[in-house]
């Protein structure tokens, strides 16, 4: 929840793309210019459809790991059995969920 504004984040859209680091970014990350990297863009949405925040993070490829677990649930239950630590539960269709945990 965003207590200052009385709004709750209801959705986070994440996109991950490959990139080459510019000299400016490489310098700040203490790697060589042209190093491969991953750019992660997250868009945080409010219940009213508005965008609360857009975050863009760039990580040298050697310092980034994305881990995902997909579990098919039996029956019509769409509720996850547990949450990943420090993660989000994302629904894909009626009977599948995906847990994302970042280390």
C-alpha positions in Angstrom: 0.0 0.0 0.0 1.1 3.6 -0.6 0.1 4.9 2.8 0.7 8.6 1.9 -1.9 8.3 -0.9 -4.2 5.6 0.4 -3.6 3.5 -2.8 -2.7 -0.2 -3.2 -0.5 -1.7 -5.9 -2.7 -4.4 -7.6 -0.5 -5.4 -10.5 3.2 -5.4 -11.5 4.2 -5.9 -15.1 7.8 -6.9 -15.6 9.8 -7.0 -18.9 13.3 -8.3 -19.1 15.5 -7.5 -22.1 19.1 -8.0 -23.1 21.3 -4.9 -23.6 24.9 -3.7 -24.0 26.1 -1.3 -21.4 26.8 2.2 -22.5 30.1 3.8 -21.3 28.2 5.9 -18.7 26.3 2.9 -17.2 29.3 0.7 -17.4 31.4 3.2 -15.5 28.8 3.4 -12.7 28.6 -0.4 -12.5 32.4 -0.8 -12.6 32.5 -2.9 -15.8 33.7 -2.4 -19.3 31.6 -0.5 -21.9 29.8 -3.0 -24.2 29.4 -5.6 -21.4 26.2 -7.6 -21.8 23.5 -6.8 -19.4 19.8 -7.4 -18.6 17.4 -4.5 -18.3 14.4 -5.1 -16.0 11.5 -2.7 -16.4 8.7 -3.0 -13.8 5.4 -1.0 -14.1 3.4 -0.8 -10.8 -0.3 -0.3 -11.4 -3.1 0.9 -9.0 -6.6 -0.5 -8.7 -8.0 2.4 -10.7 -5.7 1.5 -13.7 -3.2 4.3 -13.0 0.5 3.8 -13.0 2.1 4.4 -9.6 5.7 3.9 -10.6 7.9 2.6 -13.4 11.3 1.2 -12.3 14.1 0.4 -14.8 17.1 -1.5 -13.4 20.1 -2.5 -15.4 22.3 -5.4 -14.2 25.5 -6.8 -15.8 24.6 -10.3 -17.0 27.1 -11.9 -14.6 25.2 -10.3 -11.6 21.7 -11.3 -12.5 19.7 -14.4 -11.9 16.0 -14.9 -12.6 14.3 -18.0 -11.1 10.8 -19.1 -11.8 8.7 -22.0 -10.5 5.5 -23.0 -12.3 3.0 -25.3 -10.6 -0.2 -26.8 -12.0 -2.9 -26.9 -9.4 -5.4 -29.8 -9.2 -9.1 -29.1 -9.6 -10.6 -25.6 -9.9 -8.5 -24.1 -7.1 -6.7 -21.1 -8.4 -5.2 -20.1 -5.1 -1.5 -20.8 -4.6 -0.6 -23.2 -1.9 2.2 -20.9 -0.6 4.0 -17.7 -1.5 7.6 -17.6 -2.6 9.8 -15.7 -0.1 9.9 -12.0 -1.0 8.1 -12.8 -4.2 4.9 -12.2 -6.1 2.3 -14.7 -7.1 1.2 -14.3 -10.8 -1.7 -16.1 -12.3 -1.5 -17.6 -15.8 -4.9 -18.9 -16.8 -7.3 -20.7 -14.5 -5.2 -23.5 -13.1 -1.6 -22.3 -13.2 0.4 -19.9 -11.1 3.9 -18.7 -11.2 6.0 -17.7 -8.2 8.9 -15.3 -8.8 11.5 -15.0 -6.1 14.5 -12.7 -6.4 17.8 -13.4 -4.7 
